[in-house]
Amino acid sequence: MPITGITLRTIIHSYYPDRKGEILSAFLREVNKYNLVHRNWFSYYNAVFIGESLASLDINSAEVKTFIRELRKFDSVVSTFQVLYIVMRRNSELFKSIANPSIIASEYIKACRQLSYYDHNTGLAFMYATMISQFDLIKADALFESAINNSIFRPIFR
């Protein structure tokens, strides 16, 4: 059975607040069990839950940065791009300390390579532009313009 939010929530309840430093390694152990076994199974939902957890739990940013580096190895189970986006929306200070434009671009490219509908890719482009805006407004403006054009000039369906 694939990793679920219930499993991740149980980890938090088991370790928080007394052993909160162990939550991230427990998350990685759980994610590792399903790596390459369940391609894209619950990837979005796992990412949202992990992102919300990282943004709201009081965990050292150095530990979160190490966690993100390790999580990037398990893109078949969790979308690191989505995790970063959720952290950015909920805790911009943490986001700025754990991410940089290079990591964001790399994860964006990985996310776009997955088979998906046109609207999903347009949503990814808007998310990418939003995250880049935390570092470079001029580049973000160009990315937003590109995303808007892609959403307007989308190909027709048969």
Secondary structure, DSSP 8 states (H G I E B T S, - for coil): ----HHHHHHHHHHHTTTTGGGHHHHHHHHHHHTTTTSTTTTHHHHHHHHHHHHHHS---HHHHHHHHHHHGGGTTT--HHHHHHHHHHH-HHHHHHH--HHHHHHHHHHHHHS---HHHHHHHHHHHHHHHTTT-HHHHHHHHHHHHHHHHT-----
